[in-house]
Amino acid sequence: MLTGSIEWWNHIASVWEEKGDYRDRPDEYTMIASMLSGSVLEIGCGFGTFAKYLPEDCYYTGVDISVAMISKAWTGNEGDEHKTFLVGDIRHMDWPSKFDFTVCMQTLEHFTDPDLVAVMERIVSLTEKALLFSVPREPKTAHLDHQQEWLTEDCLLATFSQWGKTTILPTPPEDKHWVGVIQFSEETK
Ligand SMILES: C[S@@+](CC[C@H](N)C(=O)[O-])C[C@H]1O[C@@H](n2cnc3c(N)ncnc32)[C@H](O)[C@@H]1O
């Protein structure tokens, strides 16, 4: 099974489900959700756990390459007109209009270098105001499937500032994740 393939992510979904690991990180999700309004796209939404934290008036679309993750994400959200979950590959995704915000957590590190640029360019083309992201704050050797590492704030800024004004949000130094915002327009809320 090729690391990063659809089959691989479906397999990871079953491993996480067996462990009851639904990727719930209340502090990170609450901080990111508090910055959102209007239409929100989440890329690599996994089991859809973040969607629980959204302000009620947001219109949310979660996209993930894994059908296993997306079928779990629909559970309990079936009648909610504010939430949609779709199976899709961000590398090939088009949308008729822009979203106000895009969220992408613990996903960008899985792309190799030319793919990361393509994904970021797609995010820029799909997003009006800002990208809210989180990425690991640890060496990529900690997770062999990670293709990218961002060990310091400077190396994060060097990667992401080319797409917009990038700010790294304050989190405790012991946190294993960086949380950041890339602004594509002056208005973020
Ligand atoms: C490490 S998980 C992160 C899940 C969740 N966002 C979190 O913060 O814990 C990465 C997610 O990205 C999805 N993914 C990987 N490649 C993708 C792609 N090309 N397009 C859309 N989703 C993708 C995977 O299926 C997986 O659910």
Ligand as a Chemical Component Dictionary entry (heavy atoms), coordinates in Angstrom:
data_LIG
# 
_chem_comp.id                   LIG 
_chem_comp.type                 NON-POLYMER 
_chem_comp.pdbx_formal_charge   0 
_chem_comp.three_letter_code    LIG 
# 
loop_
_chem_comp_atom.comp_id 
_chem_comp_atom.atom_id 
_chem_comp_atom.alt_atom_id 
_chem_comp_atom.type_symbol 
_chem_comp_atom.charge 
_chem_comp_atom.model_Cartn_x 
_chem_comp_atom.model_Cartn_y 
_chem_comp_atom.model_Cartn_z 
_chem_comp_atom.pdbx_ordinal 
LIG C1  C1  C 0  -3.352 13.435 9.684  1  
LIG S1  S1  S 1  -4.986 13.509 9.076  2  
LIG C2  C2  C 0  -5.590 15.008 9.807  3  
LIG C3  C3  C 0  -7.043 14.883 10.193 4  
LIG C4  C4  C 0  -7.593 16.096 10.948 5  
LIG N1  N1  N 0  -7.658 17.250 10.059 6  
LIG C5  C5  C 0  -6.754 16.428 12.167 7  
LIG O1  O1  O 0  -6.406 17.602 12.328 8  
LIG O2  O2  O -1 -6.450 15.557 12.958 9  
LIG C6  C6  C 0  -4.791 14.013 7.374  10 
LIG C7  C7  C 0  -6.105 13.942 6.626  11 
LIG O3  O3  O 0  -5.921 14.442 5.296  12 
LIG C8  C8  C 0  -6.596 13.602 4.383  13 
LIG N2  N2  N 0  -5.936 13.751 3.069  14 
LIG C9  C9  C 0  -4.708 13.318 2.726  15 
LIG N3  N3  N 0  -4.426 13.638 1.444  16 
LIG C10 C10 C 0  -5.513 14.318 0.975  17 
LIG C11 C11 C 0  -5.838 14.911 -0.268 18 
LIG N4  N4  N 0  -4.976 14.862 -1.309 19 
LIG N5  N5  N 0  -7.034 15.532 -0.412 20 
LIG C12 C12 C 0  -7.927 15.552 0.630  21 
LIG N6  N6  N 0  -7.682 14.992 1.839  22 
LIG C13 C13 C 0  -6.480 14.392 2.016  23 
LIG C14 C14 C 0  -6.470 12.211 5.007  24 
LIG O4  O4  O 0  -7.423 11.279 4.548  25 
LIG C15 C15 C 0  -6.628 12.510 6.496  26 
LIG O5  O5  O 0  -7.957 12.462 6.921  27 
# 
loop_
_chem_comp_bond.comp_id 
_chem_comp_bond.atom_id_1 
_chem_comp_bond.atom_id_2 
_chem_comp_bond.value_order 
_chem_comp_bond.pdbx_ordinal 
LIG C1  S1  SING 1  
LIG S1  C2  SING 2  
LIG S1  C6  SING 3  
LIG C2  C3  SING 4  
LIG C3  C4  SING 5  
LIG C4  N1  SING 6  
LIG C4  C5  SING 7  
LIG C5  O1  DOUB 8  
LIG C5  O2  SING 9  
LIG C6  C7  SING 10 
LIG C7  O3  SING 11 
LIG C7  C15 SING 12 
LIG O3  C8  SING 13 
LIG C8  N2  SING 14 
LIG C8  C14 SING 15 
LIG N2  C9  SING 16 
LIG N2  C13 SING 17 
LIG C9  N3  DOUB 18 
LIG N3  C10 SING 19 
LIG C10 C11 SING 20 
LIG C10 C13 DOUB 21 
LIG C11 N4  SING 22 
LIG C11 N5  DOUB 23 
LIG N5  C12 SING 24 
LIG C12 N6  DOUB 25 
LIG N6  C13 SING 26 
LIG C14 O4  SING 27 
LIG C14 C15 SING 28 
LIG C15 O5  SING 29 
# 
